[in-house]
């Protein structure tokens, strides 16, 4: 029997979190500033959301908009945000970092993953900016990320579907125990999750 589809919804308010759960979401990605692609939310938002919903809440760790290259001071902020979000009930974290040449920043990601333990960690849509998606996926599997958010390095999961299929096949072939969930392409517009197109591997 095929696995049932778990719907994850990106939210930036208590109201949208409650509505997402009522609408059948199985997991939330909590952030602020959706227009900038999502930034780290406030501790207050996390705590109040946790009061009103029962499904898991994964918290975005991203100190600013723009690219995914971070200074030492920004990394210090990310580490502190990870510490605080863990202490206030986050069920998982969503983060990512790249190098100037478009590779996964393995050294920084390893540091952040260590700080996040034992929480599960998702690599966010920074993946769609990498130079070589196949190489990047292997790096993420090796590092221990449990999930990858991607639109197939395109403007939506529909346009990126061919690459998503190839990446899912690659993950299956790799048979790495550190990656326990297939990639799931998704597209977010405002507060509406667009359904993955027919043929998207689940």
N, C-alpha and C positions, 0 to 999 in steps of 0.2 A: 504494500500500500504506500502511495506517495505521502511525503510529509505534508502536513497542513501548513498553509501559508501564515506566517506571523507578520502582521502589519505593524511597522514602526512609523511613528508620526513625529515630526519635528515641531515643537511648540515653544512659545516664548511668553506664556502667561498662564495663570491659574485656570482661567476660563477655557482656554484652548486645550489645556491638559485634561480637564474634566470632560469636555466635549469629545476629545479623542478617545478616552476610555469608554465613554458611552457609545461611541460609534464603532467600537470593536477593536481598537488598537491593542496590541499585546505588549508593546514596549514604547517608551517615549524617549526622544532625544531632546533634552532641555537646554535651551540657549537663550541669548538675547540678540538683538540686532539681526533679525532674519534678512534684512535688506543687504547686509554685508556678508551674508553667507553663514551667519551664526557666530556669536562670541560667547565667552564665559558668562553665565547668568549670575545673579546675586545669590548669596547664601539665603537671604530671606525668601526669594522665589522658590528655591529648592525645598526649604523647610515647609512652606505653606502648600506647595504642590504635593509633597509627601503626606500631608495631613488629609488630603481630599481624594487621593487615588490609591489603588492597590497594585497596579501593574508596575514593572521595573522602570526606573528612571535612570537613563544614561545622561551624564552631564558633559556638555562641550567644554573643553579646555583650549581656549584660543584667546590670547590677550588683546588682539587687535585685528582689524581687517587687513586686506592687502595680501601680500605674498606669505609664504610659509617658511621663511628664513628668519630665525630669531636671534636677537642679541643675548649676551650673557644676562643682562638685567631682565629681559623678557622671559628667559628660561627660569630665572629666580621667581618671577611672578607665577609662572606655570606650575612650578613645584609647590609653591605655597597654596595655590588654588586646588591642586590635587589633594594636598593634605587636608585642607578645610572641607572640601566636598566629600571626601571619605568620612570625615568625622561627623558630618551632618546627614548621612544616610544615602548618599549616591549609591545606586546599584551597579553602576559601571561608568566608564569614562569614554569620551570620544576625543581623539587628538591626532596630531600628525605634524611632521616636519620634513622639509626637503633641503637639499643642498643647492648651491648656486647653479650647478649643471643639471638640475632636474632629477636627481636621484633621491631615494629615501635616505634621510639623515639617520643612519643606523646607530651612530654613537649617541646622539641626543634621544632618539626613540627608546634605546635600551635604558637610558637613564630615567626617562619618564615612566616607562613600563615598570621599572623597579620601584619607583615611588608610588605607583598605582596599586601594586600588589596588596591584597589578593584579588582586587576587583578585575573583572574582565574589561578589555580595552578594544575599542573599534578604531580603525584608521579612517579618518574622514575624507571628504572630497578633495583634499590635497592630492589624492591619488590621480585625479583627472588632470593634473598638471605635470605628471612625471614624463621623462623623456622616453622611457621604455617600459610600458606597462607589464610585460612578461617578467622582466628582471625585477621590477619593483614588487610584484606579487611574491616572487620567491624570497625576496628580502623580508617582507612582512611575515610570511609563514615562518621563516627561520627565527625572526625576532620574537614571535609568540602572540601577535595580534589575533584576536578571535574572529574579527569580522572586517570587511572592507566596504565602505560606502562608495559607489561609483555610478556614473551615468555612461560608462564605457568611453570615458575621455571625450565625450561629445556634449552637445548642449542639452540632450535629454537621453533617457534610457532607450527611447525608441530609435533614435539615430545611432546610439552606441551599442545596440543589441548584438551585432556580429562580434564585436570585441568582448562583450560580456560573456557570450557563449564560449569563446576561445579561452578566456580566463577561468571560467568554471571548469572546463575540460582540463586545463592545466593544473588546477588545484586538485582535481580528482586523481590525476596521474601522479602528482607529487607524493600523495599518501603520507603527508606529514602530520603527525599527531598533534602538533601545536596549532593547527588550523582546524577548528571543529565545526565551522559553519560555512556553507557556500556563500559566495558573493551574491548580493541581491541588488540589482540595479533599481534605482528609484528616482523619481523626479518630484521636486517640491515646488509648488507655486503658492504663494501666500500661505494659507493654512490648509490647503487641500492637497492630499496625497493623490497623485495621478496613478491609476493602476498600471502595473508593469504590462507591457505589450504581450500579446499571445506569443508563446514560444520562449519566454524568459525562463531559464532554468531555475528551479526552486530547490 
